[in-house]
Amino acid sequence: MQTGFNVDETAKGMPHDAAVAISRSRDVQVRGCQFLALGGSGVVVGNASRNVSVESSTFVSTGQSAIIMVGNASTQPSDATIANNTIDGVGQMLASAGGVVIS
């Protein structure tokens, strides 16, 4: 059940299957959304994305983490806002999942 651990073909360590994947993007808003009973994550942000906000959304019974911000020294997302979300029951399939993961 734990497949797809690479954010891209050269990176290791984090699952990347998500309902919404934001990559190499800027000025993106995820607001007022519902992520219910997912096998993967709700939102994954990576690859130097900037000015991304995830606000006022609901994440319930996700297989992995609700929100993941992932990157290394040169690809970590910046200027992100995560606020006023409801998160319950993460990690149904990946025990090391968290509500919000910043890696």
Salt bridges, closest charged atoms under 4 A:
GLU55 OE2 - ARG31 NH2 3.06
